[in-house]
Amino acid sequence: MTHIEFVKSKIDMAGLYFVYYGSANYETKGYRGISHLMEHLMCHRIDKIENNLLRDGIEWNAFTANDVIMFHWTGLTDKIEKYKYKIIDLMLADFNTKEEIFQNEKKIVLQEYNDGFNVIENAHSENLDRKIYNIYNPIGSKKDLQALTLKDCKLYFDRQFREPHRIIYISKNNEKAAYQHKPHIPNILKTQINAIPFNKYEHEKLTKSYSNSSVIYQSKMIHADFAAIIFICMMLGSGMTSPLYSVLREKHGLVYGTNCWLERKNMASGYISISLTTDKKSANKCIEILKEIVDNPDKYMTRKRYNIIMDMTKVQMRYAELFRYSHVWKYVLPIEWRVHANLEKMTYKNVREIYNKHFKNFQASIDSVEFK
């Protein structure tokens, strides 16, 4: 049985987390999307105490990422203490989902699938991943989801959900921390992902037309320097004074907003993605400006900008420590992905060196699965 890992909270709030590594990285053709469907099914284990949790103000939810599935409950310490072991018992029970619940949740997941592909930037990004990396992400394949059976889920339960990799409990009642500083990560999450030619993929088209365009400006797959790259993405895209926002929106009026992040595909691989939506006639102009920004770090990645983001990150560290009960990623992800754990190494010189290493040869795509 998985041991509970204890973390001491600084305030009178607590959080209980079930962590399952693997997720969509385990999925093969015929089963793409099963992790997300199983997340929905596992949530029904709490049905019998749902009203009690609601009455006591406990917030809970779950999500499925490419490499991890997490269920989480947060609330006042005495309320979480009240249900902690009941939740654990329910989550560790055998798989006994009824066919009616299975069919209903499959419909819901398929509706979620359709909703996702009705958002232009989501559809654009998902189709690119399918075309370039043969990655279907947690949303999965519609064909596979439609064909999944309750028996498939029972078999997958034994592989992915029989026991969580981690049970993390954050509470002020914990006298001292006792958690895995170096958690065991399945080998499949340490395997580097690279681009592969894959022409026979499931291309999902939008079911309605849009007057605007989705623009994605993306790096090749990266296998190192994750924490520093996340910091650099904040330098490029955080706040209304960021290079991306101030130039594309404030100076040129081409976009409402922009996104810049490191897209984690597993613990060993991710790519930098800058995305935005704009009107169709402005898409190529946006790409020209994106290239000008990314290719000119001396102009945009200044020491002043570095100092602002460094100060902001240190404030975020204090916030995360104070509200530790709801900031669990530092206990879930390997140290290579955690900005706060690597902040001392991130000198301006180091950040610029890593920028020069990875922020080059970006590729642009407009509304399609091809890069220009």
C-alpha positions as CSV (number, residue, x, y, z in Angstrom):
1,M,0.0,0.0,0.0
2,T,1.1,3.5,-0.8
3,H,2.3,5.3,2.3
4,I,0.9,8.8,3.2
5,E,3.5,11.5,2.8
6,F,3.1,14.3,5.3
7,V,3.9,18.0,4.8
8,K,3.4,20.6,7.5
9,S,1.1,23.5,6.5
10,K,1.8,27.0,7.7
11,I,-1.9,28.0,8.2
12,D,-5.1,26.4,9.3
13,M,-5.8,24.9,5.8
14,A,-5.1,21.4,4.6
15,G,-4.8,19.5,1.3
16,L,-5.0,15.9,0.4
17,Y,-3.6,14.7,-2.9
18,F,-3.6,11.5,-4.8
19,V,-1.0,11.4,-7.6
20,Y,-0.8,8.8,-10.4
21,Y,2.2,9.1,-12.7
22,G,2.0,7.8,-16.3
23,S,-1.3,9.0,-17.7
24,A,-1.5,9.6,-21.5
25,N,2.2,8.4,-21.8
26,Y,0.9,4.9,-21.1
27,E,-1.8,5.0,-23.8
28,T,-1.4,3.2,-27.1
29,K,-3.6,3.2,-30.2
30,G,-7.1,2.0,-29.3
31,Y,-6.9,3.4,-25.8
32,R,-6.0,7.0,-26.3
33,G,-8.1,9.0,-23.9
34,I,-8.7,6.2,-21.4
35,S,-6.7,8.0,-18.6
36,H,-9.1,11.0,-18.8
37,L,-12.1,8.8,-18.9
38,M,-10.9,6.9,-15.9
39,E,-10.3,10.1,-14.0
40,H,-14.0,10.8,-14.4
41,L,-15.0,7.3,-13.3
42,M,-12.7,7.5,-10.2
43,C,-14.4,10.7,-9.1
44,H,-17.6,8.7,-8.5
45,R,-15.9,7.0,-5.6
46,I,-16.7,10.1,-3.6
47,D,-20.4,10.2,-4.5
48,K,-21.5,8.8,-1.1
49,I,-19.8,11.6,0.9
50,E,-20.2,14.4,-1.7
51,N,-23.0,16.2,0.3
52,N,-20.9,16.0,3.5
53,L,-17.9,17.5,1.7
54,L,-20.1,20.3,0.3
55,R,-21.6,21.0,3.7
56,D,-18.1,21.4,5.3
57,G,-16.8,23.6,2.5
58,I,-14.3,21.2,1.1
59,E,-13.3,21.9,-2.4
60,W,-12.2,19.0,-4.6
61,N,-11.5,18.2,-8.2
62,A,-9.3,16.1,-10.5
63,F,-7.3,16.6,-13.7
64,T,-5.4,14.6,-16.2
65,A,-2.1,15.8,-17.7
66,N,0.1,14.0,-20.2
67,D,2.2,12.5,-17.4
68,V,0.2,12.7,-14.2
69,I,-3.3,12.3,-13.0
70,M,-4.2,14.1,-9.7
71,F,-7.2,14.1,-7.4
72,H,-7.2,16.8,-4.7
73,W,-9.3,18.0,-1.7
74,T,-8.6,21.2,0.2
75,G,-10.3,22.9,3.1
76,L,-10.1,23.9,6.7
77,T,-7.8,21.6,8.7
78,D,-10.5,20.2,11.0
79,K,-12.8,19.5,8.0
80,I,-10.1,17.7,6.0
81,E,-9.1,15.7,9.1
82,K,-12.7,14.6,9.5
83,Y,-12.8,13.0,6.0
84,K,-9.1,12.2,5.3
85,Y,-9.2,8.4,6.0
86,K,-12.6,8.0,4.5
87,I,-11.5,9.6,1.3
88,I,-8.4,7.4,1.3
89,D,-10.4,4.2,1.8
90,L,-12.8,5.1,-1.0
91,M,-10.0,6.0,-3.4
92,L,-8.2,2.7,-2.7
93,A,-11.2,0.5,-3.2
94,D,-11.5,-2.1,-6.0
95,F,-12.9,-1.1,-9.4
96,N,-16.7,-1.7,-9.3
97,T,-18.1,1.0,-11.6
98,K,-21.5,0.1,-13.1
99,E,-22.2,0.1,-16.8
100,E,-24.7,2.9,-16.5
101,I,-22.1,5.3,-14.9
102,F,-19.5,4.2,-17.4
103,Q,-21.7,5.0,-20.4
104,N,-22.8,8.3,-19.0
105,E,-19.2,9.4,-18.3
106,K,-18.1,8.3,-21.7
107,K,-20.7,10.6,-23.2
108,I,-19.5,13.4,-21.0
109,V,-15.8,12.9,-22.0
110,L,-16.8,12.8,-25.7
111,Q,-18.7,16.1,-25.2
112,E,-15.6,17.5,-23.6
113,Y,-13.7,16.3,-26.6
114,N,-16.0,18.1,-29.0
115,D,-16.0,21.3,-26.9
116,G,-12.2,21.3,-26.9
117,F,-12.0,21.1,-30.7
118,N,-14.5,23.9,-31.1
119,V,-11.9,26.3,-29.7
120,I,-9.7,27.4,-32.6
121,E,-6.4,27.6,-30.7
122,N,-7.0,24.3,-28.9
123,A,-7.8,22.4,-32.1
124,H,-4.7,24.0,-33.8
125,S,-2.4,22.8,-31.0
126,E,-3.9,19.4,-30.6
127,N,-3.7,18.7,-34.4
128,L,0.0,19.9,-34.5
129,D,0.9,17.4,-31.7
130,R,-0.8,14.6,-33.5
131,K,0.9,15.4,-36.8
132,I,4.4,16.1,-35.5
133,Y,4.8,13.9,-32.4
134,N,1.9,11.3,-32.7
135,I,0.8,12.6,-29.3
136,Y,-2.9,12.7,-28.6
137,N,-2.7,14.2,-25.1
138,P,-5.3,13.5,-22.4
139,I,-8.1,14.5,-24.7
140,G,-7.4,11.3,-26.7
141,S,-8.8,10.0,-29.9
142,K,-12.5,10.2,-30.6
143,K,-12.5,6.8,-32.4
144,D,-10.7,5.2,-29.5
145,L,-13.0,6.8,-26.9
146,Q,-16.1,5.7,-28.7
147,A,-14.8,2.1,-28.8
148,L,-13.7,1.9,-25.2
149,T,-15.6,-0.6,-23.0
150,L,-16.1,-1.0,-19.3
151,K,-13.8,-4.1,-19.5
152,D,-11.1,-1.9,-21.0
153,C,-11.3,0.4,-18.0
154,K,-11.2,-2.5,-15.5
155,L,-7.9,-3.7,-17.1
156,Y,-6.5,-0.2,-17.2
157,F,-7.4,0.3,-13.6
158,D,-5.0,-2.4,-12.6
159,R,-2.1,-0.7,-14.5
160,Q,-2.7,2.9,-13.6
161,F,-5.1,3.3,-10.7
162,R,-4.7,0.2,-8.5
163,E,-2.4,2.2,-6.2
164,P,-1.4,5.8,-6.4
165,H,2.3,6.6,-6.7
166,R,1.8,9.3,-4.0
167,I,-0.6,10.2,-1.3
168,I,0.4,13.7,0.0
169,Y,-1.3,15.2,3.0
170,I,-0.5,18.8,3.8
171,S,-1.7,20.0,7.3
172,K,-0.7,22.1,10.2
173,N,-1.2,19.0,12.4
174,N,1.7,17.3,10.8
175,E,4.6,17.7,13.2
176,K,7.3,17.4,10.5
177,A,7.7,16.9,6.8
178,A,8.0,13.3,5.6
179,Y,7.8,13.1,1.9
180,Q,9.8,11.7,-1.1
181,H,12.3,14.4,-2.1
182,K,13.1,12.2,-5.1
183,P,9.9,10.4,-6.0
184,H,10.0,7.3,-8.1
185,I,9.0,8.3,-11.6
186,P,8.1,5.5,-14.1
187,N,10.7,5.0,-16.8
188,I,8.2,5.8,-19.6
189,L,8.1,9.4,-18.3
190,K,11.9,9.7,-18.6
191,T,12.0,8.7,-22.3
192,Q,12.8,11.6,-24.5
193,I,10.2,12.5,-27.1
194,N,11.2,13.7,-30.5
195,A,9.4,14.6,-33.7
196,I,8.5,11.7,-36.0
197,P,7.0,11.8,-39.5
198,F,3.4,10.7,-39.0
199,N,1.1,11.4,-41.9
200,K,-1.7,9.0,-40.9
201,Y,-3.2,10.9,-38.0
202,E,-6.7,11.8,-36.9
203,H,-7.2,15.4,-38.0
204,E,-10.1,17.0,-36.2
205,K,-11.8,19.9,-38.0
206,L,-13.6,22.7,-36.3
207,T,-17.4,22.3,-36.5
208,K,-17.9,26.0,-37.0
209,S,-16.0,28.7,-38.8
210,Y,-14.1,31.5,-37.2
211,S,-13.3,35.0,-38.5
212,N,-10.0,35.0,-36.7
213,S,-6.8,32.9,-37.0
214,S,-4.8,30.9,-34.5
215,V,-1.0,31.5,-34.6
216,I,1.5,29.2,-32.9
217,Y,5.2,29.9,-32.7
218,Q,6.9,26.9,-31.4
219,S,10.4,25.5,-30.6
220,K,11.6,22.0,-31.3
221,M,11.3,19.5,-28.5
222,I,13.6,20.3,-25.6
223,H,15.2,17.8,-23.1
224,A,17.0,20.0,-20.6
225,D,17.0,23.4,-18.7
226,F,13.3,23.2,-18.0
227,A,13.1,25.4,-14.9
228,A,15.2,28.2,-16.5
229,I,13.0,28.0,-19.7
230,I,9.9,28.4,-17.6
231,F,11.5,31.5,-16.0
232,I,12.4,32.8,-19.5
233,C,8.8,32.3,-20.7
234,M,7.7,34.5,-17.8
235,M,10.2,37.2,-18.9
236,L,8.7,37.1,-22.4
237,G,5.0,36.8,-21.5
238,S,4.1,37.7,-17.9
239,G,2.2,40.9,-17.4
240,M,1.2,43.9,-19.5
241,T,4.7,45.2,-19.7
242,S,6.0,41.9,-21.1
243,P,7.7,42.0,-24.6
244,L,4.9,40.0,-26.2
245,Y,2.0,41.9,-24.7
246,S,3.5,45.4,-25.0
247,V,4.5,45.0,-28.6
248,L,1.8,42.8,-30.1
249,R,-1.1,44.5,-28.3
250,E,-0.1,47.9,-26.9
251,K,2.1,49.0,-29.9
252,H,0.4,47.2,-32.8
253,G,-3.1,46.4,-31.6
254,L,-3.0,43.0,-33.2
255,V,-4.1,40.8,-30.4
256,Y,-6.2,40.7,-27.2
257,G,-3.6,38.6,-25.3
258,T,-0.7,36.2,-25.8
259,N,0.4,33.0,-24.1
260,C,4.0,31.8,-23.7
261,W,4.8,28.6,-21.8
262,L,6.9,25.4,-21.7
263,E,4.5,22.6,-22.7
264,R,5.5,19.5,-20.7
265,K,4.9,16.2,-22.5
266,N,6.6,14.0,-20.0
267,M,9.3,14.5,-17.3
268,A,12.1,14.5,-20.0
269,S,10.5,16.4,-22.8
270,G,8.7,19.7,-23.6
271,Y,8.6,22.5,-26.1
272,I,8.3,26.2,-25.9
273,S,5.0,27.5,-27.3
274,I,3.8,31.1,-28.0
275,S,0.2,31.2,-29.1
276,L,-2.3,33.9,-29.9
277,T,-5.4,34.6,-32.0
278,T,-5.8,37.5,-34.4
279,D,-7.8,38.5,-37.4
280,K,-6.9,36.5,-40.5
281,K,-5.3,39.3,-42.4
282,S,-2.9,40.0,-39.4
283,A,-1.6,36.5,-38.9
284,N,1.5,36.8,-41.0
285,K,2.3,40.2,-39.5
286,C,2.1,38.7,-36.0
287,I,4.6,36.0,-37.0
288,E,7.0,38.7,-38.3
289,I,6.7,40.5,-34.9
290,L,7.1,37.3,-32.9
291,K,10.3,36.5,-34.9
292,E,11.6,40.0,-34.3
293,I,11.0,39.7,-30.5
294,V,12.4,36.2,-30.1
295,D,15.4,36.9,-32.3
296,N,16.4,40.1,-30.4
297,P,17.2,39.2,-26.7
298,D,19.4,42.2,-26.3
299,K,16.4,44.4,-26.9
300,Y,13.8,42.5,-25.0
301,M,15.4,40.2,-22.5
302,T,17.1,43.0,-20.6
303,R,18.6,42.9,-17.1
304,K,15.7,45.2,-16.0
305,R,13.2,42.7,-17.2
306,Y,15.1,39.9,-15.5
307,N,15.1,41.7,-12.2
308,I,11.3,42.3,-12.4
309,I,10.6,38.6,-13.0
310,M,13.2,37.5,-10.4
311,D,11.5,39.7,-7.7
312,M,8.1,38.5,-8.8
313,T,9.2,34.9,-8.5
314,K,10.6,35.4,-5.0
315,V,7.2,36.9,-3.9
316,Q,5.5,33.9,-5.5
317,M,7.8,31.6,-3.4
318,R,6.7,33.3,-0.2
319,Y,3.1,33.0,-1.3
320,A,3.6,29.3,-2.1
321,E,5.2,28.6,1.3
322,L,2.4,30.4,3.2
323,F,-0.3,28.7,1.2
324,R,1.6,25.4,1.0
325,Y,-1.6,23.3,1.4
326,S,-2.6,24.3,-2.2
327,H,0.8,24.4,-3.8
328,V,1.6,20.7,-4.3
329,W,3.7,20.7,-7.5
330,K,6.9,21.1,-5.6
331,Y,6.3,17.7,-4.1
332,V,5.1,16.1,-7.4
333,L,7.5,17.2,-10.1
334,P,11.2,16.4,-10.3
335,I,13.5,19.3,-9.3
336,E,14.4,19.9,-12.9
337,W,10.9,21.3,-13.6
338,R,10.7,23.5,-10.4
339,V,11.6,27.2,-10.9
340,H,11.7,27.9,-7.1
341,A,14.1,25.1,-6.4
342,N,16.5,26.3,-9.1
343,L,16.3,30.1,-8.6
344,E,19.7,30.5,-7.1
345,K,21.3,29.2,-10.3
346,M,19.4,31.6,-12.5
347,T,21.8,34.5,-12.8
348,Y,21.2,36.9,-15.7
349,K,24.2,35.5,-17.5
350,N,22.9,31.9,-17.1
351,V,19.4,32.9,-18.3
352,R,20.8,34.6,-21.4
353,E,23.0,31.5,-22.1
354,I,20.0,29.2,-21.9
355,Y,17.9,31.6,-24.0
356,N,20.5,31.6,-26.7
357,K,20.6,27.8,-26.6
358,H,16.9,27.1,-26.9
359,F,15.1,30.2,-28.3
360,K,16.1,29.9,-31.9
361,N,14.8,28.2,-35.0
362,F,11.2,28.5,-33.9
363,Q,8.6,27.4,-36.4
364,A,5.3,29.2,-37.1
365,S,1.9,27.8,-38.0
366,I,-1.4,29.5,-38.8
367,D,-4.6,27.4,-38.4
368,S,-3.0,24.2,-39.7
369,V,-0.8,21.3,-38.9
370,E,2.1,22.5,-41.0
371,F,4.9,24.8,-39.9
372,K,6.1,27.6,-42.3
